[in-house]
């Protein structure tokens, strides 16, 4: 079995585990909805002694604050009960929608392309004790490839919750599904002269460019720009519209060349006309720890406008920041 086949089979197993978990959860929701719905319908029609249509709102309010048989008084479990009542009433009328947030088995995806089942463990990191070799071995699955001997940069996306949804409709026309909630984090570990952990910090993507710039200021090793450096990207030029292309980083020019024949977005400017880099407000993929979406701002308008949104690998983002800082001060 090849490495690619192994990763494919591992991903397939994870997908099947998630699918089984969601199917079981949706089945339990459906059973609860039927039970609560029968009770609600009986209440609405006045078939239960002591209750009537006018007493249902009072019962619903009481139920919201009723003790849960599993965990004591909780708003969440009670609110779900009321939601299920409303949903089931809607089911009988041929329409309705249910969205249920829930916990799920933890999944993590690293920048190296490897996956981790379970929670990310950083407890082994100790300043002045943990060696760089231990860090690189134990966190290899999240290694971005950016790190040098003096520091290590890891990046991962984790999910331990999600949202199950169900839309009711006429027979054979209902729909349902499951979406995981992903959160991406970075860890930067600095080493001392003995290759021991000096300090480490976990931070969000919004601070990545700033951290790159700080490290480059400490060690301003220049890029060789005797010939243009190529950076392959995906350019987002509209909602859901992407094109592949190449950025050429030259000593006195910064240009973009779109793949294909149209080339409507090609441009060339001076590197000094690059104003700043900033994290984009959305992500191409929520669980992609290898790439991230950045927005590049220019001091004047180009064929793509005054800014450009790109999907780029973490290693190439650091290359772009190195190029930017170098050309701004040259």
Secondary structure, DSSP 8 states (H G I E B T S, - for coil): --HHHHHHHHHHHHHHHHHHHHHHHHHHHHHHHHHHHHHHHHHHHT-STT--GGGHHHHHHHHHTSEETTTEE-HHHHHHHHHHHHHHHHHHTT-EEEEEEEEEEEEEEETTS-EEES----TT--TTTSBHHHHHHHTGGGB-S--BTTEEEEEEEEEEEEEEEEEE-STT--EEEEEEEEEEEEEEEEE-TTSBEEEEEEE-GGGHHHHHHHHHHHS------SS-EEEEEEEEEETTEEEEEEEEE-SS-EEEEESSS--TT-EEE-GGGEEEEEE-SS-S-TT-SSEEEEEEEEEEEETTEEEEEEEEEHHHHHHHHHHHHHHH--
